[in-house]
């Protein structure tokens, strides 16, 4: 499996620096992600992520943990935190950074334990890939929640990408896909990967949660169409 994110995280941990990860999508070209973003301290995180950390309770599963910045912050606060990522390189680095419980697995394939909080940050809805994939993700995470468990997940409404100067929205009438369903191609050095990635507006996230037997509430709003949602069992 190509693993540009894992390779970048490994390089940054070992060398203290790394080239940016390059990102193209069906809407954008030549965007860059600084690898240092995965190694932030809590005080460097945006308010949405700080709010999510404050709302964590009990036993926590950090999904798509990458280099483990959120897991480390919670571990320092005394939480029983498990970091999960499907990248073997990322998992290796998290262990070296001192995270006590680390699992190498795709979230869709992970089972066997229940948690009071399942944390999905840095556009956590992206892990679903598509609207149907997000429904599948929610159904699976339901099996990982304790009786009073919660999902803390963030996303953004990217409709601003389609706004015209007059405030109207440009819509591709030839496509029947939701505008937040994106296709990403990422490259780090010679490693590339392609995958679906989902951004979703809050109203549709709420409907998706309800359709999968969950209830949803808006937990925090950011400054650029981003938000944090708290999802729980009905």
Z-matrix of the N, CA and C atoms (Angstrom, degrees):
N
C 1 1.459
C 2 1.524 1 110.07
N 3 1.341 2 116.90 1 127.40
C 4 1.444 3 120.03 2 173.51
C 5 1.522 4 109.52 3 -65.89
N 6 1.323 5 116.57 4 140.32
C 7 1.459 6 120.14 5 -173.45
C 8 1.529 7 110.23 6 -141.88
N 9 1.336 8 118.00 7 69.35
C 10 1.464 9 119.66 8 -178.57
C 11 1.521 10 113.12 9 -61.78
N 12 1.333 11 117.87 10 -38.03
C 13 1.461 12 119.73 11 179.78
C 14 1.526 13 110.96 12 -66.40
N 15 1.325 14 116.47 13 -45.09
C 16 1.457 15 119.53 14 179.16
C 17 1.512 16 112.56 15 -62.20
N 18 1.331 17 116.51 16 -41.72
C 19 1.465 18 120.41 17 178.86
C 20 1.525 19 110.38 18 -63.46
N 21 1.329 20 117.06 19 -43.03
C 22 1.463 21 121.01 20 179.69
C 23 1.529 22 111.11 21 -63.67
N 24 1.326 23 116.70 22 -43.32
C 25 1.465 24 121.37 23 179.02
C 26 1.523 25 110.48 24 -63.77
N 27 1.316 26 116.81 25 -40.95
C 28 1.461 27 121.91 26 178.16
C 29 1.530 28 110.89 27 -62.72
N 30 1.342 29 116.80 28 -44.60
C 31 1.467 30 120.70 29 179.61
C 32 1.523 31 111.11 30 -62.64
N 33 1.334 32 116.00 31 -44.79
C 34 1.465 33 119.47 32 -177.19
C 35 1.525 34 110.67 33 -64.82
N 36 1.326 35 116.79 34 -40.37
C 37 1.464 36 119.62 35 179.98
C 38 1.532 37 110.70 36 -64.28
N 39 1.311 38 117.27 37 -42.40
C 40 1.469 39 120.92 38 -175.70
C 41 1.523 40 112.91 39 -77.30
N 42 1.337 41 117.00 40 -36.26
C 43 1.465 42 120.96 41 -171.67
C 44 1.521 43 114.03 42 -108.40
N 45 1.328 44 116.96 43 -13.45
C 46 1.454 45 119.89 44 -177.95
C 47 1.516 46 114.05 45 80.01
N 48 1.325 47 115.76 46 2.69
C 49 1.472 48 120.90 47 177.72
C 50 1.526 49 108.16 48 -160.56
N 51 1.326 50 115.40 49 162.09
C 52 1.462 51 121.00 50 178.85
C 53 1.517 52 108.15 51 -165.37
N 54 1.334 53 117.82 52 149.92
C 55 1.467 54 119.71 53 174.72
C 56 1.521 55 110.32 54 -62.84
N 57 1.326 56 115.88 55 158.35
C 58 1.456 57 119.77 56 176.72
C 59 1.526 58 111.37 57 -64.63
N 60 1.325 59 115.89 58 152.95
C 61 1.457 60 122.53 59 169.76
C 62 1.527 61 107.23 60 -84.12
N 63 1.329 62 116.86 61 129.53
C 64 1.460 63 121.18 62 -178.63
C 65 1.528 64 109.75 63 -93.84
N 66 1.331 65 115.79 64 137.97
C 67 1.462 66 121.13 65 -175.50
C 68 1.529 67 110.36 66 -131.51
N 69 1.324 68 115.43 67 127.58
C 70 1.464 69 122.21 68 169.01
C 71 1.527 70 107.59 69 -119.00
N 72 1.330 71 116.34 70 151.33
C 73 1.454 72 120.37 71 175.60
C 74 1.518 73 108.87 72 -141.53
N 75 1.326 74 115.37 73 178.84
C 76 1.461 75 119.16 74 177.71
C 77 1.523 76 112.03 75 -70.02
N 78 1.345 77 118.29 76 -9.30
C 79 1.454 78 121.98 77 178.12
C 80 1.526 79 113.38 78 -114.86
N 81 1.320 80 117.49 79 -26.93
C 82 1.463 81 121.32 80 -171.90
C 83 1.529 82 110.74 81 -130.74
N 84 1.336 83 115.53 82 157.44
C 85 1.457 84 121.23 83 179.22
C 86 1.526 85 109.73 84 -133.53
N 87 1.316 86 113.74 85 148.95
C 88 1.474 87 122.07 86 171.32
C 89 1.531 88 113.46 87 55.69
N 90 1.323 89 117.04 88 41.35
C 91 1.455 90 119.67 89 170.91
C 92 1.527 91 109.05 90 -86.76
N 93 1.323 92 115.73 91 159.52
C 94 1.462 93 120.27 92 -176.52
C 95 1.521 94 110.20 93 -132.63
N 96 1.320 95 116.33 94 142.71
C 97 1.463 96 122.82 95 174.04
C 98 1.523 97 108.06 96 -116.48
N 99 1.312 98 116.65 97 121.91
C 100 1.457 99 120.20 98 175.44
C 101 1.522 100 109.32 99 -73.75
N 102 1.314 101 117.35 100 129.90
C 103 1.463 102 121.02 101 -177.08
C 104 1.535 103 110.85 102 -66.34
N 105 1.325 104 116.69 103 -24.53
C 106 1.469 105 120.36 104 177.23
C 107 1.527 106 111.54 105 -61.13
N 108 1.329 107 116.16 106 -20.78
C 109 1.477 108 121.28 107 178.75
C 110 1.525 109 111.36 108 -57.71
N 111 1.330 110 117.20 109 -30.51
C 112 1.469 111 121.47 110 -178.00
C 113 1.526 112 112.61 111 -83.25
N 114 1.330 113 116.30 112 -4.74
C 115 1.467 114 120.80 113 -176.76
C 116 1.533 115 112.02 114 -118.11
N 117 1.330 116 117.39 115 23.74
C 118 1.450 117 121.03 116 -177.09
C 119 1.532 118 112.37 117 -70.12
N 120 1.325 119 115.43 118 148.34
C 121 1.459 120 121.25 119 166.91
C 122 1.523 121 108.44 120 -81.12
N 123 1.324 122 116.96 121 165.48
C 124 1.462 123 120.02 122 -178.15
C 125 1.526 124 111.76 123 -58.48
N 126 1.332 125 117.72 124 -37.93
C 127 1.458 126 119.33 125 -177.75
C 128 1.524 127 112.80 126 -70.82
N 129 1.324 128 117.36 127 -11.01
C 130 1.465 129 121.32 128 177.29
C 131 1.530 130 112.38 129 -95.63
N 132 1.316 131 117.12 130 -5.37
C 133 1.460 132 121.00 131 -176.48
C 134 1.521 133 110.95 132 -80.64
N 135 1.348 134 117.74 133 152.51
C 136 1.463 135 120.60 134 175.13
C 137 1.520 136 110.61 135 -66.81
N 138 1.332 137 115.95 136 162.07
C 139 1.456 138 121.04 137 -174.81
C 140 1.530 139 112.56 138 -59.96
N 141 1.329 140 116.63 139 -33.46
C 142 1.471 141 120.67 140 178.73
C 143 1.526 142 110.56 141 -58.54
N 144 1.325 143 116.53 142 -45.66
C 145 1.458 144 120.67 143 -178.05
C 146 1.524 145 111.19 144 -71.75
N 147 1.333 146 117.16 145 -37.22
C 148 1.466 147 120.10 146 175.92
C 149 1.524 148 110.30 147 -61.76
N 150 1.333 149 115.92 148 -41.22
C 151 1.467 150 120.10 149 178.84
C 152 1.516 151 110.89 150 -62.70
N 153 1.342 152 116.91 151 -40.45
C 154 1.466 153 120.65 152 179.41
C 155 1.524 154 110.87 153 -62.99
N 156 1.314 155 117.35 154 -42.85
C 157 1.461 156 120.21 155 -179.84
C 158 1.527 157 110.67 156 -63.25
N 159 1.325 158 117.31 157 -36.89
C 160 1.462 159 120.93 158 179.83
C 161 1.532 160 111.75 159 -68.80
N 162 1.329 161 116.90 160 -27.50
C 163 1.465 162 121.19 161 -177.07
C 164 1.531 163 112.96 162 -89.45
N 165 1.328 164 117.72 163 -4.26
C 166 1.464 165 120.27 164 178.47
C 167 1.525 166 110.26 165 -65.65
N 168 1.325 167 115.31 166 147.67
C 169 1.462 168 120.43 167 177.66
C 170 1.521 169 108.88 168 -145.41
N 171 1.324 170 114.73 169 152.00
C 172 1.457 171 121.20 170 173.12
C 173 1.517 172 114.90 171 59.30
N 174 1.302 173 114.23 172 -141.99
C 175 1.460 174 122.88 173 -179.56
C 176 1.528 175 109.16 174 -81.18
N 177 1.338 176 117.23 175 126.06
C 178 1.469 177 121.87 176 -169.14
C 179 1.526 178 111.05 177 -118.15
N 180 1.342 179 116.10 178 138.28
C 181 1.455 180 123.18 179 171.26
C 182 1.524 181 107.68 180 -113.85
N 183 1.326 182 116.74 181 119.27
C 184 1.466 183 123.47 182 178.73
C 185 1.525 184 107.95 183 -97.37
N 186 1.334 185 116.90 184 106.62
C 187 1.465 186 122.53 185 -173.93
C 188 1.525 187 110.47 186 -91.22
N 189 1.338 188 116.50 187 134.08
C 190 1.463 189 120.61 188 -177.29
C 191 1.512 190 110.33 189 65.73
N 192 1.318 191 115.79 190 47.74
C 193 1.464 192 121.74 191 -168.53
C 194 1.518 193 114.64 192 -70.68
N 195 1.338 194 118.11 193 -17.90
C 196 1.475 195 122.75 194 177.55
C 197 1.528 196 110.70 195 58.98
N 198 1.342 197 117.98 196 -115.87
C 199 1.472 198 120.46 197 179.47
C 200 1.518 199 111.91 198 -89.73
N 201 1.336 200 117.10 199 -1.14
C 202 1.455 201 120.86 200 171.63
C 203 1.514 202 116.88 201 87.38
N 204 1.337 203 118.11 202 24.21
C 205 1.469 204 118.71 203 -176.47
C 206 1.527 205 111.84 204 -62.33
N 207 1.331 206 118.00 205 -40.48
C 208 1.470 207 120.01 206 -179.82
C 209 1.535 208 110.75 207 -72.70
N 210 1.321 209 115.70 208 -39.54
C 211 1.472 210 119.43 209 178.83
C 212 1.520 211 111.45 210 -62.83
N 213 1.328 212 116.66 211 -41.79
C 214 1.464 213 120.07 212 178.85
C 215 1.524 214 111.40 213 -63.34
N 216 1.336 215 115.87 214 -42.70
C 217 1.462 216 119.26 215 179.76
C 218 1.525 217 111.03 216 -61.51
N 219 1.325 218 116.81 217 -41.10
C 220 1.467 219 120.54 218 179.94
C 221 1.524 220 111.25 219 -72.61
N 222 1.319 221 117.33 220 -37.92
C 223 1.460 222 120.77 221 179.19
C 224 1.527 223 110.43 222 -62.17
N 225 1.332 224 116.65 223 -39.18
C 226 1.465 225 121.07 224 178.56
C 227 1.520 226 111.46 225 -64.13
N 228 1.345 227 116.59 226 -26.78
C 229 1.462 228 121.02 227 178.61
C 230 1.523 229 112.32 228 -85.35
N 231 1.336 230 116.62 229 -2.16
C 232 1.454 231 120.38 230 176.95
C 233 1.517 232 115.22 231 95.46
N 234 1.342 233 117.94 232 9.10
C 235 1.459 234 120.56 233 179.78
C 236 1.524 235 111.65 234 -72.13
N 237 1.313 236 115.60 235 150.01
C 238 1.463 237 122.82 236 169.29
C 239 1.527 238 106.08 237 -82.95
N 240 1.321 239 116.39 238 94.49
C 241 1.458 240 121.93 239 -170.23
C 242 1.531 241 110.89 240 -116.16
N 243 1.318 242 115.41 241 133.90
C 244 1.464 243 122.19 242 173.43
C 245 1.517 244 108.19 243 -116.43
N 246 1.323 245 116.77 244 125.10
C 247 1.463 246 122.12 245 178.76
C 248 1.523 247 109.14 246 -97.65
N 249 1.315 248 116.49 247 132.12
C 250 1.463 249 121.38 248 -177.85
C 251 1.522 250 110.18 249 -126.19
N 252 1.315 251 116.48 250 131.73
C 253 1.463 252 121.61 251 174.30
C 254 1.530 253 108.51 252 -153.61
N 255 1.328 254 116.45 253 148.42
C 256 1.463 255 119.72 254 -178.60
C 257 1.519 256 112.65 255 -86.64
N 258 1.333 257 117.84 256 -7.11
C 259 1.461 258 122.04 257 178.55
C 260 1.524 259 110.65 258 -84.79
N 261 1.315 260 117.11 259 119.31
C 262 1.461 261 120.46 260 178.89
C 263 1.533 262 111.37 261 -63.01
N 264 1.333 263 116.62 262 -38.11
C 265 1.464 264 120.27 263 179.50
C 266 1.524 265 110.79 264 -65.36
N 267 1.326 266 116.94 265 -43.63
C 268 1.465 267 120.45 266 178.68
C 269 1.520 268 111.24 267 -62.96
N 270 1.321 269 116.71 268 -41.83
C 271 1.464 270 121.15 269 178.53
C 272 1.527 271 110.74 270 -61.41
N 273 1.310 272 116.28 271 -41.76
C 274 1.465 273 120.54 272 178.60
C 275 1.527 274 111.03 273 -61.06
N 276 1.333 275 116.62 274 -42.92
C 277 1.461 276 120.36 275 -179.66
C 278 1.524 277 111.00 276 -68.17
N 279 1.324 278 118.12 277 -39.76
C 280 1.464 279 119.65 278 178.21
C 281 1.524 280 111.46 279 -60.60
N 282 1.307 281 116.37 280 -39.49
C 283 1.462 282 119.43 281 177.19
C 284 1.527 283 110.52 282 -63.59
N 285 1.330 284 116.34 283 -41.52
C 286 1.463 285 120.40 284 179.69
C 287 1.527 286 111.21 285 -66.95
N 288 1.327 287 116.74 286 -27.88
C 289 1.467 288 120.50 287 179.24
C 290 1.519 289 112.14 288 -80.39
N 291 1.333 290 116.34 289 -5.00
C 292 1.455 291 119.58 290 173.03
C 293 1.510 292 116.33 291 100.99
N 294 1.331 293 117.84 292 10.22
C 295 1.452 294 119.55 293 176.09
C 296 1.527 295 108.39 294 -73.22
N 297 1.313 296 116.53 295 126.91
C 298 1.461 297 121.16 296 -168.89
C 299 1.522 298 113.64 297 -76.68
N 300 1.340 299 117.48 298 -35.35
C 301 1.464 300 121.17 299 -178.44
C 302 1.524 301 108.95 300 -120.70
N 303 1.321 302 116.18 301 111.46
C 304 1.466 303 121.56 302 -178.30
C 305 1.520 304 108.77 303 -133.24
N 306 1.321 305 116.13 304 134.11
C 307 1.466 306 121.68 305 -179.48
C 308 1.526 307 109.01 306 -125.12
N 309 1.320 308 116.05 307 133.25
C 310 1.459 309 121.69 308 174.79
C 311 1.527 310 108.11 309 -96.83
N 312 1.335 311 116.50 310 105.57
C 313 1.450 312 120.54 311 -178.43
C 314 1.522 313 109.90 312 -166.46
N 315 1.319 314 115.90 313 151.44
C 316 1.454 315 122.05 314 166.05
C 317 1.532 316 106.66 315 -74.55
N 318 1.325 317 118.79 316 134.98
C 319 1.457 318 121.14 317 -177.54
C 320 1.529 319 111.09 318 -57.74
N 321 1.322 320 118.18 319 -33.67
C 322 1.462 321 120.94 320 -178.69
C 323 1.531 322 111.89 321 -68.08
N 324 1.321 323 116.83 322 -17.63
C 325 1.459 324 121.33 323 -177.84
C 326 1.528 325 112.40 324 -106.97
N 327 1.327 326 116.71 325 -1.60
C 328 1.459 327 120.28 326 -175.87
C 329 1.531 328 110.75 327 -91.04
N 330 1.322 329 116.19 328 137.77
C 331 1.464 330 121.60 329 177.13
C 332 1.521 331 108.99 330 -157.98
N 333 1.306 332 115.33 331 175.78
C 334 1.466 333 119.12 332 172.39
C 335 1.510 334 115.01 333 110.86
N 336 1.334 335 118.11 334 -17.31
C 337 1.462 336 120.84 335 178.68
C 338 1.519 337 109.36 336 -134.08
N 339 1.326 338 115.74 337 159.92
C 340 1.463 339 120.25 338 174.28
C 341 1.526 340 109.00 339 -120.15
N 342 1.345 341 114.77 340 155.59
C 343 1.456 342 120.67 341 -174.11
C 344 1.526 343 110.39 342 -136.73
N 345 1.338 344 114.90 343 153.04
C 346 1.459 345 120.93 344 176.73
C 347 1.526 346 111.10 345 -82.35
N 348 1.328 347 116.54 346 -26.61
C 349 1.464 348 122.41 347 177.04
C 350 1.519 349 109.35 348 -138.78
N 351 1.331 350 115.89 349 127.87
C 352 1.464 351 121.05 350 169.65
C 353 1.524 352 106.48 351 -110.46
N 354 1.316 353 115.77 352 119.17
C 355 1.458 354 123.19 353 -171.61
C 356 1.524 355 109.89 354 -105.87
N 357 1.343 356 116.13 355 125.48
C 358 1.466 357 121.30 356 176.94
C 359 1.529 358 107.82 357 -132.55
N 360 1.339 359 116.21 358 101.77
C 361 1.456 360 120.89 359 -174.88
C 362 1.528 361 112.09 360 -119.06
N 363 1.340 362 115.11 361 176.16
C 364 1.465 363 123.80 362 -173.58
C 365 1.528 364 109.63 363 61.78
N 366 1.334 365 115.10 364 57.02
C 367 1.459 366 125.93 365 -171.54
C 368 1.527 367 110.44 366 59.81
N 369 1.310 368 113.83 367 65.07
C 370 1.462 369 120.30 368 -176.72
C 371 1.513 370 114.61 369 -60.49
N 372 1.344 371 117.89 370 -27.23
C 373 1.466 372 119.09 371 178.65
C 374 1.520 373 111.53 372 -65.51
N 375 1.321 374 116.63 373 -19.42
C 376 1.460 375 120.11 374 179.69
C 377 1.513 376 113.01 375 -58.38
N 378 1.333 377 116.80 376 -29.04
C 379 1.461 378 120.88 377 -178.44
C 380 1.525 379 111.10 378 -61.34
N 381 1.339 380 116.55 379 -29.12
C 382 1.462 381 119.73 380 176.34
C 383 1.518 382 112.68 381 -66.96
N 384 1.316 383 116.83 382 -30.51
C 385 1.468 384 121.91 383 176.44
C 386 1.514 385 114.08 384 83.19
N 387 1.323 386 117.32 385 -48.77
C 388 1.462 387 124.48 386 -179.95
C 389 1.523 388 108.20 387 -140.23
N 390 1.329 389 116.87 388 173.42
C 391 1.459 390 119.53 389 177.04
C 392 1.524 391 111.41 390 -61.41
N 393 1.333 392 116.23 391 -43.30
C 394 1.463 393 119.37 392 177.73
C 395 1.518 394 111.01 393 -65.69
N 396 1.332 395 116.21 394 -37.21
C 397 1.456 396 120.38 395 177.64
C 398 1.514 397 112.20 396 -65.47
N 399 1.345 398 117.12 397 -34.24
C 400 1.456 399 120.52 398 178.08
C 401 1.527 400 110.69 399 -67.83
N 402 1.336 401 116.72 400 -38.45
C 403 1.470 402 119.68 401 175.76
C 404 1.533 403 109.71 402 -61.17
N 405 1.321 404 116.02 403 -44.27
C 406 1.466 405 120.47 404 178.70
C 407 1.525 406 110.30 405 -61.78
N 408 1.331 407 116.81 406 -40.56
C 409 1.465 408 120.83 407 179.23
C 410 1.516 409 110.74 408 -62.87
N 411 1.321 410 117.25 409 -46.30
C 412 1.468 411 120.49 410 -179.75
C 413 1.529 412 111.45 411 -63.11
N 414 1.329 413 116.32 412 -42.19
C 415 1.473 414 118.66 413 179.35
C 416 1.523 415 110.73 414 -61.43
N 417 1.321 416 116.22 415 -38.70
C 418 1.460 417 119.23 416 -179.68
C 419 1.527 418 111.04 417 -71.29
N 420 1.328 419 116.78 418 -43.94
C 421 1.466 420 118.87 419 -178.59
C 422 1.518 421 111.45 420 -64.27
N 423 1.337 422 117.77 421 -28.81
C 424 1.466 423 120.35 422 175.58
C 425 1.521 424 111.04 423 -54.23
N 426 1.338 425 117.08 424 -35.06
C 427 1.462 426 120.94 425 -179.42
C 428 1.528 427 111.90 426 -74.08
N 429 1.328 428 116.77 427 -11.47
C 430 1.470 429 121.22 428 -178.69
C 431 1.521 430 112.48 429 -102.71
N 432 1.343 431 117.58 430 -3.30
C 433 1.456 432 121.10 431 -177.13
C 434 1.527 433 111.81 432 -90.20
N 435 1.316 434 114.83 433 139.71
C 436 1.462 435 119.94 434 170.42
C 437 1.527 436 108.71 435 -70.94
N 438 1.317 437 117.59 436 174.76
C 439 1.466 438 121.48 437 -174.58
C 440 1.528 439 112.37 438 -55.11
N 441 1.312 440 116.91 439 -39.89
C 442 1.465 441 121.57 440 -179.77
C 443 1.522 442 111.23 441 -110.52
N 444 1.327 443 115.74 442 28.74
C 445 1.455 444 120.49 443 -175.57
C 446 1.525 445 113.72 444 -73.97
N 447 1.335 446 115.16 445 166.29
C 448 1.455 447 121.99 446 -178.41
C 449 1.526 448 110.86 447 -141.14
N 450 1.323 449 114.55 448 152.25
C 451 1.459 450 122.19 449 170.63
C 452 1.521 451 106.99 450 -108.96
N 453 1.317 452 117.72 451 128.59
C 454 1.461 453 122.49 452 173.00
C 455 1.521 454 107.07 453 -111.24
N 456 1.324 455 116.42 454 116.98
C 457 1.455 456 121.03 455 -171.49
C 458 1.527 457 109.71 456 -140.69
N 459 1.326 458 116.54 457 141.62
C 460 1.460 459 120.03 458 -179.82
C 461 1.523 460 111.12 459 -118.81
N 462 1.322 461 115.07 460 158.01
C 463 1.465 462 121.24 461 175.11
C 464 1.518 463 108.54 462 -162.98
N 465 1.336 464 115.90 463 -174.35
C 466 1.459 465 122.86 464 178.09
C 467 1.517 466 109.02 465 -140.20
N 468 1.321 467 115.71 466 149.71
C 469 1.461 468 121.87 467 171.40
C 470 1.532 469 106.59 468 -91.43
N 471 1.334 470 117.35 469 109.79
C 472 1.474 471 119.95 470 -173.49
C 473 1.524 472 112.83 471 -93.33
N 474 1.322 473 117.17 472 21.94
C 475 1.462 474 118.43 473 179.74
C 476 1.527 475 111.94 474 -61.94
N 477 1.342 476 117.16 475 -20.38
C 478 1.466 477 120.27 476 178.52
C 479 1.531 478 112.03 477 -60.74
N 480 1.337 479 116.10 478 -22.70
C 481 1.466 480 119.33 479 177.78
C 482 1.523 481 112.27 480 -66.09
N 483 1.337 482 116.28 481 -19.74
C 484 1.460 483 121.20 482 -173.53
C 485 1.528 484 112.27 483 -111.04
N 486 1.334 485 116.77 484 9.27
C 487 1.457 486 119.74 485 -178.53
C 488 1.522 487 111.00 486 -78.96
N 489 1.328 488 115.69 487 133.43
C 490 1.459 489 121.96 488 173.87
C 491 1.530 490 109.01 489 -86.63
N 492 1.328 491 115.68 490 170.19
C 493 1.460 492 120.26 491 -178.47
C 494 1.524 493 112.59 492 -59.90
N 495 1.334 494 116.61 493 -28.89
C 496 1.461 495 120.07 494 -178.76
C 497 1.531 496 113.36 495 -86.77
N 498 1.344 497 116.15 496 3.92
C 499 1.448 498 120.75 497 178.54
C 500 1.511 499 114.92 498 92.98
N 501 1.340 500 117.14 499 -8.94
C 502 1.459 501 120.56 500 177.50
C 503 1.521 502 109.99 501 -75.81
N 504 1.340 503 115.95 502 164.35
C 505 1.456 504 120.86 503 -178.61
C 506 1.519 505 110.69 504 -106.78
N 507 1.334 506 116.09 505 133.35
C 508 1.454 507 121.04 506 173.10
C 509 1.519 508 108.22 507 -81.63
N 510 1.320 509 117.36 508 129.49
C 511 1.463 510 122.00 509 -178.33
C 512 1.530 511 108.83 510 -127.15
N 513 1.313 512 116.72 511 133.34
C 514 1.459 513 121.98 512 176.60
C 515 1.526 514 108.55 513 -82.73
N 516 1.310 515 116.26 514 100.30
C 517 1.461 516 120.43 515 -176.55
C 518 1.528 517 111.98 516 -69.88
N 519 1.336 518 117.15 517 -16.02
C 520 1.463 519 120.56 518 -179.46
C 521 1.526 520 111.80 519 -80.62
N 522 1.332 521 116.47 520 -9.10
C 523 1.462 522 120.20 521 -177.75
C 524 1.517 523 110.12 522 -112.47
N 525 1.328 524 115.75 523 137.21
C 526 1.458 525 119.86 524 176.20
C 527 1.528 526 111.57 525 -101.01
N 528 1.335 527 116.61 526 10.46
C 529 1.455 528 120.96 527 -179.55
C 530 1.522 529 110.95 528 -86.62
N 531 1.307 530 116.06 529 150.53
C 532 1.459 531 122.27 530 173.29
C 533 1.529 532 108.37 531 -64.08
N 534 1.335 533 116.27 532 139.95
C 535 1.471 534 119.57 533 -172.97
C 536 1.530 535 113.56 534 -64.42
N 537 1.333 536 116.71 535 -18.83
C 538 1.460 537 118.91 536 179.88
C 539 1.517 538 114.48 537 -85.97
N 540 1.349 539 116.82 538 -1.96
C 541 1.467 540 120.36 539 177.54
C 542 1.526 541 108.52 540 -84.94
N 543 1.309 542 116.11 541 107.09
C 544 1.458 543 121.35 542 -174.53
C 545 1.524 544 111.02 543 -112.27
N 546 1.316 545 115.04 544 156.90
C 547 1.458 546 122.07 545 172.73
C 548 1.521 547 107.62 546 -114.09
N 549 1.318 548 116.00 547 122.97
C 550 1.461 549 121.71 548 -176.82
C 551 1.532 550 110.61 549 -107.03
N 552 1.318 551 114.69 550 143.76
C 553 1.458 552 121.37 551 167.79
C 554 1.519 553 106.83 552 -128.02
N 555 1.321 554 116.93 553 117.76
C 556 1.460 555 120.97 554 -177.75
C 557 1.525 556 109.74 555 -114.88
N 558 1.326 557 115.12 556 147.70
C 559 1.459 558 120.58 557 -179.34
C 560 1.519 559 109.59 558 -139.66
N 561 1.320 560 115.04 559 133.29
C 562 1.458 561 121.96 560 171.50
C 563 1.518 562 107.71 561 -134.04
N 564 1.314 563 116.46 562 117.25
C 565 1.465 564 121.62 563 -172.30
C 566 1.538 565 107.87 564 53.73
N 567 1.323 566 118.34 565 -119.56
C 568 1.467 567 119.75 566 -179.56
C 569 1.531 568 112.93 567 -101.66
N 570 1.332 569 116.62 568 5.90
C 571 1.459 570 121.16 569 -179.78
C 572 1.534 571 109.59 570 -93.08
N 573 1.315 572 117.26 571 130.29
C 574 1.464 573 121.16 572 177.72
C 575 1.526 574 110.04 573 -129.52
N 576 1.316 575 115.37 574 158.38
C 577 1.461 576 120.92 575 175.62
C 578 1.523 577 107.78 576 -153.06
N 579 1.308 578 116.24 577 148.34
C 580 1.459 579 122.22 578 177.28
C 581 1.520 580 108.54 579 -128.30
N 582 1.329 581 116.56 580 138.29
C 583 1.460 582 120.39 581 -177.68
C 584 1.529 583 109.57 582 -162.12
N 585 1.330 584 115.24 583 161.45
C 586 1.459 585 121.31 584 173.30
C 587 1.523 586 109.27 585 -82.17
N 588 1.342 587 115.88 586 147.80
C 589 1.462 588 120.71 587 -178.32
C 590 1.522 589 108.06 588 -144.95
N 591 1.319 590 117.44 589 131.35
C 592 1.460 591 121.80 590 -171.89
C 593 1.521 592 112.73 591 -111.78
N 594 1.324 593 115.62 592 125.39
C 595 1.460 594 123.11 593 163.70
C 596 1.522 595 106.71 594 -107.17
N 597 1.328 596 117.45 595 140.07
C 598 1.460 597 119.16 596 -173.93
C 599 1.529 598 110.53 597 -141.91
N 600 1.331 599 116.47 598 137.60
C 601 1.458 600 120.01 599 176.58
C 602 1.528 601 109.21 600 -72.11
N 603 1.336 602 115.60 601 156.40
C 604 1.463 603 119.11 602 -172.69
C 605 1.528 604 112.88 603 -62.42
N 606 1.333 605 117.81 604 -41.07
C 607 1.468 606 119.59 605 -177.91
C 608 1.523 607 111.45 606 -59.76
N 609 1.332 608 116.48 607 -41.13
C 610 1.464 609 119.63 608 179.83
C 611 1.527 610 110.77 609 -72.75
N 612 1.331 611 117.03 610 -34.49
C 613 1.469 612 119.31 611 174.97
C 614 1.530 613 109.75 612 -61.37
N 615 1.320 614 116.66 613 -43.13
C 616 1.452 615 121.44 614 179.17
C 617 1.529 616 110.96 615 -59.64
N 618 1.334 617 116.99 616 -45.32
C 619 1.464 618 121.45 617 178.97
C 620 1.531 619 110.69 618 -63.95
N 621 1.322 620 116.30 619 -39.96
C 622 1.467 621 120.63 620 179.83
C 623 1.529 622 110.72 621 -63.64
N 624 1.323 623 116.07 622 -42.62
C 625 1.463 624 120.33 623 177.90
C 626 1.529 625 110.58 624 -62.16
N 627 1.322 626 116.72 625 -46.08
C 628 1.464 627 120.47 626 179.96
C 629 1.525 628 111.43 627 -61.22
N 630 1.332 629 116.57 628 -38.78
C 631 1.465 630 121.15 629 -179.45
C 632 1.520 631 113.08 630 -69.27
N 633 1.317 632 116.83 631 -15.02
C 634 1.467 633 120.61 632 178.57
C 635 1.530 634 110.97 633 -110.07
N 636 1.326 635 116.72 634 19.63
C 637 1.452 636 120.50 635 174.97
C 638 1.511 637 115.01 636 77.56
N 639 1.330 638 116.81 637 26.74
C 640 1.454 639 121.54 638 -179.82
C 641 1.520 640 109.89 639 -123.40
N 642 1.309 641 116.27 640 162.05
C 643 1.463 642 119.90 641 173.33
C 644 1.524 643 108.71 642 -115.45
N 645 1.338 644 115.74 643 151.02
C 646 1.463 645 121.11 644 -170.40
C 647 1.523 646 109.58 645 -133.12
N 648 1.307 647 115.79 646 143.59
C 649 1.459 648 120.51 647 173.70
C 650 1.521 649 109.37 648 -140.16
N 651 1.329 650 115.63 649 147.32
C 652 1.462 651 121.05 650 177.31
C 653 1.518 652 108.34 651 -76.25
N 654 1.333 653 116.91 652 120.87
C 655 1.457 654 120.87 653 -174.88
C 656 1.523 655 113.06 654 -99.30
N 657 1.341 656 117.41 655 -28.76
C 658 1.461 657 121.32 656 179.27
C 659 1.522 658 108.99 657 -166.13
N 660 1.319 659 116.28 658 151.78
C 661 1.467 660 121.82 659 177.90
C 662 1.520 661 109.43 660 -122.30
N 663 1.333 662 116.16 661 141.27
C 664 1.453 663 121.44 662 179.16
C 665 1.521 664 111.62 663 -97.10
N 666 1.324 665 115.18 664 -169.53
C 667 1.459 666 121.19 665 -175.51
C 668 1.521 667 113.22 666 -94.75
N 669 1.324 668 118.04 667 -6.16
C 670 1.467 669 119.25 668 -175.56
C 671 1.527 670 110.15 669 -139.56
N 672 1.332 671 116.30 670 61.46
C 673 1.457 672 123.35 671 175.43
C 674 1.533 673 113.22 672 65.96
N 675 1.336 674 117.22 673 9.36
C 676 1.462 675 120.98 674 179.97
C 677 1.522 676 109.83 675 -96.13
N 678 1.324 677 115.67 676 158.46
C 679 1.459 678 120.16 677 -177.53
C 680 1.530 679 109.78 678 -158.62
N 681 1.333 680 114.37 679 162.43
C 682 1.460 681 122.63 680 173.34
C 683 1.515 682 108.01 681 -115.95
N 684 1.327 683 116.03 682 134.46
C 685 1.457 684 120.98 683 177.24
C 686 1.525 685 110.12 684 -117.57
N 687 1.326 686 114.86 685 146.05
C 688 1.466 687 121.21 686 173.16
C 689 1.528 688 107.17 687 -111.69
N 690 1.324 689 115.88 688 122.03
C 691 1.457 690 122.28 689 -177.11
C 692 1.523 691 108.85 690 -119.19
N 693 1.326 692 115.91 691 136.70
C 694 1.459 693 119.33 692 -176.99
C 695 1.522 694 110.66 693 -144.53
N 696 1.316 695 116.33 694 170.62
C 697 1.451 696 121.93 695 177.91
C 698 1.527 697 109.81 696 -69.45
N 699 1.316 698 116.58 697 145.37
C 700 1.464 699 120.20 698 178.89
C 701 1.526 700 110.80 699 -69.36
